[in-house]
Amino acid sequence: MTILANGREATASEPCTLEEFLVSQGLLPRSVVVEHNGEAVAPSEFGQRPLNPGDRLEIVRIVAGG
């Protein structure tokens, strides 16, 4: 299926959870903040949140500095 991730088309297996998609993109689920179809998603929900064709994701990596 095709979804939009940060404004770009991306392919995800079907069925697919948000967590599975993040891992397939090489992202650690605990190192990102995600908005799914305009709604912020808590990291504890990533494994239960299903993705559907045409969904929109905004993914921001958390960066720590000092």
PDB file of N, CA, C and O in Angstrom, chain B, residues numbered from 101:
ATOM      1  N   MET B 101       0.846  -1.175   0.000  1.00  0.00           N
ATOM      2  CA  MET B 101       0.000   0.000   0.000  1.00  0.00           C
ATOM      3  C   MET B 101       0.889   1.235   0.000  1.00  0.00           C
ATOM      4  O   MET B 101       2.055   1.180   0.392  1.00  0.00           O
ATOM      5  N   THR B 102       0.329   2.326  -0.438  1.00  0.00           N
ATOM      6  CA  THR B 102       1.065   3.588  -0.502  1.00  0.00           C
ATOM      7  C   THR B 102       0.532   4.545   0.555  1.00  0.00           C
ATOM      8  O   THR B 102      -0.677   4.719   0.704  1.00  0.00           O
ATOM      9  N   ILE B 103       1.456   5.160   1.284  1.00  0.00           N
ATOM     10  CA  ILE B 103       1.120   6.194   2.267  1.00  0.00           C
ATOM     11  C   ILE B 103       2.004   7.401   2.001  1.00  0.00           C
ATOM     12  O   ILE B 103       2.941   7.318   1.207  1.00  0.00           O
ATOM     13  N   LEU B 104       1.723   8.507   2.646  1.00  0.00           N
ATOM     14  CA  LEU B 104       2.582   9.681   2.560  1.00  0.00           C
ATOM     15  C   LEU B 104       3.327   9.835   3.877  1.00  0.00           C
ATOM     16  O   LEU B 104       2.711   9.927   4.939  1.00  0.00           O
ATOM     17  N   ALA B 105       4.641   9.862   3.807  1.00  0.00           N
ATOM     18  CA  ALA B 105       5.473  10.047   4.999  1.00  0.00           C
ATOM     19  C   ALA B 105       6.316  11.292   4.779  1.00  0.00           C
ATOM     20  O   ALA B 105       7.168  11.323   3.891  1.00  0.00           O
ATOM     21  N   ASN B 106       6.081  12.310   5.581  1.00  0.00           N
ATOM     22  CA  ASN B 106       6.773  13.593   5.452  1.00  0.00           C
ATOM     23  C   ASN B 106       6.640  14.149   4.038  1.00  0.00           C
ATOM     24  O   ASN B 106       7.598  14.685   3.481  1.00  0.00           O
ATOM     25  N   GLY B 107       5.441  14.017   3.460  1.00  0.00           N
ATOM     26  CA  GLY B 107       5.160  14.577   2.152  1.00  0.00           C
ATOM     27  C   GLY B 107       5.629  13.750   0.971  1.00  0.00           C
ATOM     28  O   GLY B 107       5.443  14.161  -0.175  1.00  0.00           O
ATOM     29  N   ARG B 108       6.231  12.599   1.217  1.00  0.00           N
ATOM     30  CA  ARG B 108       6.725  11.739   0.142  1.00  0.00           C
ATOM     31  C   ARG B 108       5.985  10.414   0.163  1.00  0.00           C
ATOM     32  O   ARG B 108       5.642   9.893   1.224  1.00  0.00           O
ATOM     33  N   GLU B 109       5.746   9.876  -1.031  1.00  0.00           N
ATOM     34  CA  GLU B 109       5.104   8.566  -1.105  1.00  0.00           C
ATOM     35  C   GLU B 109       6.042   7.498  -0.568  1.00  0.00           C
ATOM     36  O   GLU B 109       7.238   7.502  -0.857  1.00  0.00           O
ATOM     37  N   ALA B 110       5.488   6.590   0.211  1.00  0.00           N
ATOM     38  CA  ALA B 110       6.253   5.467   0.758  1.00  0.00           C
ATOM     39  C   ALA B 110       5.374   4.225   0.654  1.00  0.00           C
ATOM     40  O   ALA B 110       4.146   4.306   0.679  1.00  0.00           O
ATOM     41  N   THR B 111       6.032   3.081   0.536  1.00  0.00           N
ATOM     42  CA  THR B 111       5.321   1.820   0.431  1.00  0.00           C
ATOM     43  C   THR B 111       5.385   1.086   1.758  1.00  0.00           C
ATOM     44  O   THR B 111       6.438   1.025   2.393  1.00  0.00           O
ATOM     45  N   ALA B 112       4.268   0.536   2.170  1.00  0.00           N
ATOM     46  CA  ALA B 112       4.192  -0.254   3.396  1.00  0.00           C
ATOM     47  C   ALA B 112       3.522  -1.578   3.078  1.00  0.00           C
ATOM     48  O   ALA B 112       2.642  -1.649   2.220  1.00  0.00           O
ATOM     49  N   SER B 113       3.944  -2.627   3.775  1.00  0.00           N
ATOM     50  CA  SER B 113       3.303  -3.924   3.590  1.00  0.00           C
ATOM     51  C   SER B 113       1.870  -3.836   4.113  1.00  0.00           C
ATOM     52  O   SER B 113       1.521  -2.917   4.853  1.00  0.00           O
ATOM     53  N   GLU B 114       1.062  -4.792   3.724  1.00  0.00           N
ATOM     54  CA  GLU B 114      -0.320  -4.774   4.181  1.00  0.00           C
ATOM     55  C   GLU B 114      -0.662  -6.130   4.766  1.00  0.00           C
ATOM     56  O   GLU B 114      -0.476  -7.127   4.068  1.00  0.00           O
ATOM     57  N   PRO B 115      -1.142  -6.243   5.976  1.00  0.00           N
ATOM     58  CA  PRO B 115      -1.383  -5.171   6.942  1.00  0.00           C
ATOM     59  C   PRO B 115      -0.072  -4.683   7.563  1.00  0.00           C
ATOM     60  O   PRO B 115       0.946  -5.375   7.537  1.00  0.00           O
ATOM     61  N   CYS B 116      -0.128  -3.484   8.116  1.00  0.00           N
ATOM     62  CA  CYS B 116       1.080  -2.891   8.693  1.00  0.00           C
ATOM     63  C   CYS B 116       0.691  -1.955   9.829  1.00  0.00           C
ATOM     64  O   CYS B 116      -0.244  -1.163   9.709  1.00  0.00           O
ATOM     65  N   THR B 117       1.422  -2.060  10.929  1.00  0.00           N
ATOM     66  CA  THR B 117       1.224  -1.113  12.027  1.00  0.00           C
ATOM     67  C   THR B 117       2.221   0.028  11.867  1.00  0.00           C
ATOM     68  O   THR B 117       3.180  -0.074  11.102  1.00  0.00           O
ATOM     69  N   LEU B 118       1.989   1.088  12.581  1.00  0.00           N
ATOM     70  CA  LEU B 118       2.898   2.220  12.569  1.00  0.00           C
ATOM     71  C   LEU B 118       4.302   1.780  12.992  1.00  0.00           C
ATOM     72  O   LEU B 118       5.290   2.186  12.381  1.00  0.00           O
ATOM     73  N   GLU B 119       4.388   0.961  14.021  1.00  0.00           N
ATOM     74  CA  GLU B 119       5.687   0.481  14.496  1.00  0.00           C
ATOM     75  C   GLU B 119       6.408  -0.326  13.415  1.00  0.00           C
ATOM     76  O   GLU B 119       7.607  -0.143  13.207  1.00  0.00           O
ATOM     77  N   GLU B 120       5.695  -1.212  12.730  1.00  0.00           N
ATOM     78  CA  GLU B 120       6.303  -2.009  11.660  1.00  0.00           C
ATOM     79  C   GLU B 120       6.815  -1.112  10.536  1.00  0.00           C
ATOM     80  O   GLU B 120       7.883  -1.361   9.976  1.00  0.00           O
ATOM     81  N   PHE B 121       6.057  -0.075  10.210  1.00  0.00           N
ATOM     82  CA  PHE B 121       6.491   0.845   9.162  1.00  0.00           C
ATOM     83  C   PHE B 121       7.761   1.575   9.582  1.00  0.00           C
ATOM     84  O   PHE B 121       8.705   1.678   8.798  1.00  0.00           O
ATOM     85  N   LEU B 122       7.792   2.081  10.810  1.00  0.00           N
ATOM     86  CA  LEU B 122       8.984   2.803  11.277  1.00  0.00           C
ATOM     87  C   LEU B 122      10.222   1.914  11.209  1.00  0.00           C
ATOM     88  O   LEU B 122      11.273   2.348  10.739  1.00  0.00           O
ATOM     89  N   VAL B 123      10.103   0.682  11.674  1.00  0.00           N
ATOM     90  CA  VAL B 123      11.228  -0.254  11.652  1.00  0.00           C
ATOM     91  C   VAL B 123      11.654  -0.527  10.207  1.00  0.00           C
ATOM     92  O   VAL B 123      12.850  -0.601   9.921  1.00  0.00           O
ATOM     93  N   SER B 124      10.697  -0.676   9.301  1.00  0.00           N
ATOM     94  CA  SER B 124      11.032  -0.935   7.896  1.00  0.00           C
ATOM     95  C   SER B 124      11.771   0.240   7.265  1.00  0.00           C
ATOM     96  O   SER B 124      12.478   0.067   6.272  1.00  0.00           O
ATOM     97  N   GLN B 125      11.613   1.429   7.833  1.00  0.00           N
ATOM     98  CA  GLN B 125      12.299   2.619   7.341  1.00  0.00           C
ATOM     99  C   GLN B 125      13.624   2.870   8.067  1.00  0.00           C
ATOM    100  O   GLN B 125      14.283   3.884   7.836  1.00  0.00           O
ATOM    101  N   GLY B 126      14.006   1.943   8.940  1.00  0.00           N
ATOM    102  CA  GLY B 126      15.267   2.078   9.670  1.00  0.00           C
ATOM    103  C   GLY B 126      15.198   3.044  10.831  1.00  0.00           C
ATOM    104  O   GLY B 126      16.224   3.564  11.269  1.00  0.00           O
ATOM    105  N   LEU B 127      14.002   3.290  11.337  1.00  0.00           N
ATOM    106  CA  LEU B 127      13.821   4.212  12.460  1.00  0.00           C
ATOM    107  C   LEU B 127      13.490   3.439  13.727  1.00  0.00           C
ATOM    108  O   LEU B 127      12.692   2.502  13.707  1.00  0.00           O
ATOM    109  N   LEU B 128      14.105   3.836  14.816  1.00  0.00           N
ATOM    110  CA  LEU B 128      13.776   3.247  16.109  1.00  0.00           C
ATOM    111  C   LEU B 128      12.508   3.936  16.623  1.00  0.00           C
ATOM    112  O   LEU B 128      12.485   5.158  16.772  1.00  0.00           O
ATOM    113  N   PRO B 129      11.464   3.165  16.892  1.00  0.00           N
ATOM    114  CA  PRO B 129      10.205   3.778  17.317  1.00  0.00           C
ATOM    115  C   PRO B 129      10.323   4.721  18.511  1.00  0.00           C
ATOM    116  O   PRO B 129       9.576   5.696  18.592  1.00  0.00           O
ATOM    117  N   ARG B 130      11.228   4.461  19.423  1.00  0.00           N
ATOM    118  CA  ARG B 130      11.361   5.330  20.608  1.00  0.00           C
ATOM    119  C   ARG B 130      12.187   6.583  20.326  1.00  0.00           C
ATOM    120  O   ARG B 130      12.369   7.415  21.215  1.00  0.00           O
ATOM    121  N   SER B 131      12.692   6.728  19.091  1.00  0.00           N
ATOM    122  CA  SER B 131      13.524   7.891  18.779  1.00  0.00           C
ATOM    123  C   SER B 131      12.813   8.883  17.865  1.00  0.00           C
ATOM    124  O   SER B 131      13.441   9.786  17.311  1.00  0.00           O
ATOM    125  N   VAL B 132      11.476   8.711  17.708  1.00  0.00           N
ATOM    126  CA  VAL B 132      10.730   9.605  16.827  1.00  0.00           C
ATOM    127  C   VAL B 132       9.429  10.063  17.479  1.00  0.00           C
ATOM    128  O   VAL B 132       8.911   9.433  18.402  1.00  0.00           O
ATOM    129  N   VAL B 133       8.925  11.173  16.970  1.00  0.00           N
ATOM    130  CA  VAL B 133       7.595  11.679  17.307  1.00  0.00           C
ATOM    131  C   VAL B 133       6.789  11.563  16.022  1.00  0.00           C
ATOM    132  O   VAL B 133       7.268  11.943  14.953  1.00  0.00           O
ATOM    133  N   VAL B 134       5.564  11.039  16.116  1.00  0.00           N
ATOM    134  CA  VAL B 134       4.774  10.788  14.907  1.00  0.00           C
ATOM    135  C   VAL B 134       3.387  11.419  15.006  1.00  0.00           C
ATOM    136  O   VAL B 134       2.713  11.357  16.034  1.00  0.00           O
ATOM    137  N   GLU B 135       2.995  12.026  13.890  1.00  0.00           N
ATOM    138  CA  GLU B 135       1.633  12.517  13.720  1.00  0.00           C
ATOM    139  C   GLU B 135       1.013  11.666  12.612  1.00  0.00           C
ATOM    140  O   GLU B 135       1.557  11.582  11.510  1.00  0.00           O
ATOM    141  N   HIS B 136      -0.121  11.038  12.904  1.00  0.00           N
ATOM    142  CA  HIS B 136      -0.813  10.147  11.960  1.00  0.00           C
ATOM    143  C   HIS B 136      -2.135  10.775  11.578  1.00  0.00           C
ATOM    144  O   HIS B 136      -3.033  10.911  12.409  1.00  0.00           O
ATOM    145  N   ASN B 137      -2.252  11.160  10.313  1.00  0.00           N
ATOM    146  CA  ASN B 137      -3.472  11.824   9.824  1.00  0.00           C
ATOM    147  C   ASN B 137      -3.848  13.020  10.702  1.00  0.00           C
ATOM    148  O   ASN B 137      -5.021  13.227  11.014  1.00  0.00           O
ATOM    149  N   GLY B 138      -2.838  13.806  11.098  1.00  0.00           N
ATOM    150  CA  GLY B 138      -3.080  15.020  11.868  1.00  0.00           C
ATOM    151  C   GLY B 138      -3.206  14.829  13.363  1.00  0.00           C
ATOM    152  O   GLY B 138      -3.449  15.795  14.085  1.00  0.00           O
ATOM    153  N   GLU B 139      -3.047  13.603  13.848  1.00  0.00           N
ATOM    154  CA  GLU B 139      -3.187  13.311  15.279  1.00  0.00           C
ATOM    155  C   GLU B 139      -1.859  12.807  15.843  1.00  0.00           C
ATOM    156  O   GLU B 139      -1.273  11.868  15.306  1.00  0.00           O
ATOM    157  N   ALA B 140      -1.388  13.427  16.920  1.00  0.00           N
ATOM    158  CA  ALA B 140      -0.165  12.958  17.580  1.00  0.00           C
ATOM    159  C   ALA B 140      -0.406  11.568  18.155  1.00  0.00           C
ATOM    160  O   ALA B 140      -1.466  11.293  18.718  1.00  0.00           O
ATOM    161  N   VAL B 141       0.583  10.699  18.009  1.00  0.00           N
ATOM    162  CA  VAL B 141       0.450   9.323  18.478  1.00  0.00           C
ATOM    163  C   VAL B 141       1.484   9.064  19.570  1.00  0.00           C
ATOM    164  O   VAL B 141       2.671   9.329  19.381  1.00  0.00           O
ATOM    165  N   ALA B 142       1.033   8.549  20.706  1.00  0.00           N
ATOM    166  CA  ALA B 142       1.945   8.187  21.799  1.00  0.00           C
ATOM    167  C   ALA B 142       2.755   6.962  21.382  1.00  0.00           C
ATOM    168  O   ALA B 142       2.211   6.052  20.756  1.00  0.00           O
ATOM    169  N   PRO B 143       4.042   6.924  21.716  1.00  0.00           N
ATOM    170  CA  PRO B 143       4.864   5.765  21.361  1.00  0.00           C
ATOM    171  C   PRO B 143       4.280   4.435  21.833  1.00  0.00           C
ATOM    172  O   PRO B 143       4.494   3.408  21.189  1.00  0.00           O
ATOM    173  N   SER B 144       3.559   4.437  22.929  1.00  0.00           N
ATOM    174  CA  SER B 144       2.964   3.201  23.432  1.00  0.00           C
ATOM    175  C   SER B 144       1.869   2.670  22.499  1.00  0.00           C
ATOM    176  O   SER B 144       1.477   1.508  22.610  1.00  0.00           O
ATOM    177  N   GLU B 145       1.373   3.509  21.583  1.00  0.00           N
ATOM    178  CA  GLU B 145       0.322   3.110  20.651  1.00  0.00           C
ATOM    179  C   GLU B 145       0.861   2.673  19.281  1.00  0.00           C
ATOM    180  O   GLU B 145       0.092   2.172  18.460  1.00  0.00           O
ATOM    181  N   PHE B 146       2.148   2.849  19.020  1.00  0.00           N
ATOM    182  CA  PHE B 146       2.707   2.557  17.693  1.00  0.00           C
ATOM    183  C   PHE B 146       2.406   1.122  17.245  1.00  0.00           C
ATOM    184  O   PHE B 146       2.076   0.899  16.080  1.00  0.00           O
ATOM    185  N   GLY B 147       2.516   0.157  18.148  1.00  0.00           N
ATOM    186  CA  GLY B 147       2.319  -1.243  17.798  1.00  0.00           C
ATOM    187  C   GLY B 147       0.875  -1.622  17.538  1.00  0.00           C
ATOM    188  O   GLY B 147       0.611  -2.654  16.921  1.00  0.00           O
ATOM    189  N   GLN B 148      -0.068  -0.806  17.996  1.00  0.00           N
ATOM    190  CA  GLN B 148      -1.488  -1.103  17.805  1.00  0.00           C
ATOM    191  C   GLN B 148      -2.136  -0.224  16.739  1.00  0.00           C
ATOM    192  O   GLN B 148      -3.294  -0.437  16.381  1.00  0.00           O
ATOM    193  N   ARG B 149      -1.397   0.764  16.232  1.00  0.00           N
ATOM    194  CA  ARG B 149      -1.979   1.715  15.274  1.00  0.00           C
ATOM    195  C   ARG B 149      -1.831   1.183  13.846  1.00  0.00           C
ATOM    196  O   ARG B 149      -0.724   1.174  13.308  1.00  0.00           O
ATOM    197  N   PRO B 150      -2.938   0.738  13.220  1.00  0.00           N
ATOM    198  CA  PRO B 150      -2.847   0.216  11.847  1.00  0.00           C
ATOM    199  C   PRO B 150      -2.718   1.358  10.835  1.00  0.00           C
ATOM    200  O   PRO B 150      -3.260   2.446  11.028  1.00  0.00           O
ATOM    201  N   LEU B 151      -1.995   1.083   9.767  1.00  0.00           N
ATOM    202  CA  LEU B 151      -1.901   2.029   8.666  1.00  0.00           C
ATOM    203  C   LEU B 151      -2.824   1.576   7.546  1.00  0.00           C
ATOM    204  O   LEU B 151      -3.027   0.379   7.341  1.00  0.00           O
ATOM    205  N   ASN B 152      -3.378   2.540   6.828  1.00  0.00           N
ATOM    206  CA  ASN B 152      -4.272   2.275   5.713  1.00  0.00           C
ATOM    207  C   ASN B 152      -3.769   3.028   4.485  1.00  0.00           C
ATOM    208  O   ASN B 152      -3.091   4.046   4.623  1.00  0.00           O
ATOM    209  N   PRO B 153      -4.090   2.544   3.289  1.00  0.00           N
ATOM    210  CA  PRO B 153      -3.660   3.251   2.078  1.00  0.00           C
ATOM    211  C   PRO B 153      -4.077   4.720   2.125  1.00  0.00           C
ATOM    212  O   PRO B 153      -5.204   5.049   2.496  1.00  0.00           O
ATOM    213  N   GLY B 154      -3.147   5.594   1.743  1.00  0.00           N
ATOM    214  CA  GLY B 154      -3.428   7.027   1.711  1.00  0.00           C
ATOM    215  C   GLY B 154      -3.214   7.750   3.026  1.00  0.00           C
ATOM    216  O   GLY B 154      -3.364   8.971   3.083  1.00  0.00           O
ATOM    217  N   ASP B 155      -2.862   7.025   4.097  1.00  0.00           N
ATOM    218  CA  ASP B 155      -2.607   7.690   5.377  1.00  0.00           C
ATOM    219  C   ASP B 155      -1.449   8.666   5.236  1.00  0.00           C
ATOM    220  O   ASP B 155      -0.576   8.498   4.385  1.00  0.00           O
ATOM    221  N   ARG B 156      -1.455   9.696   6.090  1.00  0.00           N
ATOM    222  CA  ARG B 156      -0.406  10.699   6.106  1.00  0.00           C
ATOM    223  C   ARG B 156       0.334  10.633   7.440  1.00  0.00           C
ATOM    224  O   ARG B 156      -0.272  10.659   8.511  1.00  0.00           O
ATOM    225  N   LEU B 157       1.656  10.547   7.345  1.00  0.00           N
ATOM    226  CA  LEU B 157       2.499  10.538   8.537  1.00  0.00           C
ATOM    227  C   LEU B 157       3.454  11.727   8.488  1.00  0.00           C
ATOM    228  O   LEU B 157       3.999  12.058   7.435  1.00  0.00           O
ATOM    229  N   GLU B 158       3.645  12.353   9.623  1.00  0.00           N
ATOM    230  CA  GLU B 158       4.725  13.309   9.806  1.00  0.00           C
ATOM    231  C   GLU B 158       5.619  12.712  10.882  1.00  0.00           C
ATOM    232  O   GLU B 158       5.172  12.464  12.002  1.00  0.00           O
ATOM    233  N   ILE B 159       6.868  12.484  10.543  1.00  0.00           N
ATOM    234  CA  ILE B 159       7.790  11.802  11.443  1.00  0.00           C
ATOM    235  C   ILE B 159       8.960  12.735  11.723  1.00  0.00           C
ATOM    236  O   ILE B 159       9.606  13.231  10.800  1.00  0.00           O
ATOM    237  N   VAL B 160       9.229  12.968  13.003  1.00  0.00           N
ATOM    238  CA  VAL B 160      10.331  13.838  13.413  1.00  0.00           C
ATOM    239  C   VAL B 160      11.244  13.045  14.330  1.00  0.00           C
ATOM    240  O   VAL B 160      10.800  12.457  15.316  1.00  0.00           O
ATOM    241  N   ARG B 161      12.533  13.038  13.991  1.00  0.00           N
ATOM    242  CA  ARG B 161      13.513  12.349  14.845  1.00  0.00           C
ATOM    243  C   ARG B 161      13.830  13.206  16.055  1.00  0.00           C
ATOM    244  O   ARG B 161      13.964  14.426  15.960  1.00  0.00           O
ATOM    245  N   ILE B 162      13.946  12.546  17.185  1.00  0.00           N
ATOM    246  CA  ILE B 162      14.340  13.206  18.422  1.00  0.00           C
ATOM    247  C   ILE B 162      15.857  13.239  18.472  1.00  0.00           C
ATOM    248  O   ILE B 162      16.505  12.200  18.346  1.00  0.00           O
ATOM    249  N   VAL B 163      16.426  14.419  18.654  1.00  0.00           N
ATOM    250  CA  VAL B 163      17.874  14.562  18.708  1.00  0.00           C
ATOM    251  C   VAL B 163      18.241  15.193  20.039  1.00  0.00           C
ATOM    252  O   VAL B 163      17.702  16.230  20.424  1.00  0.00           O
ATOM    253  N   ALA B 164      19.163  14.552  20.731  1.00  0.00           N
ATOM    254  CA  ALA B 164      19.635  15.084  22.017  1.00  0.00           C
ATOM    255  C   ALA B 164      20.988  15.746  21.798  1.00  0.00           C
ATOM    256  O   ALA B 164      21.803  15.287  20.998  1.00  0.00           O
ATOM    257  N   GLY B 165      21.199  16.789  22.498  1.00  0.00           N
ATOM    258  CA  GLY B 165      22.469  17.490  22.370  1.00  0.00           C
ATOM    259  C   GLY B 165      22.943  17.983  23.717  1.00  0.00           C
ATOM    260  O   GLY B 165      22.250  17.854  24.726  1.00  0.00           O
ATOM    261  N   GLY B 166      24.097  18.530  23.717  1.00  0.00           N
ATOM    262  CA  GLY B 166      24.605  19.000  24.994  1.00  0.00           C
ATOM    263  C   GLY B 166      25.473  20.193  24.879  1.00  0.00           C
ATOM    264  O   GLY B 166      25.970  20.694  25.887  1.00  0.00           O
TER     265      GLY B 166
END
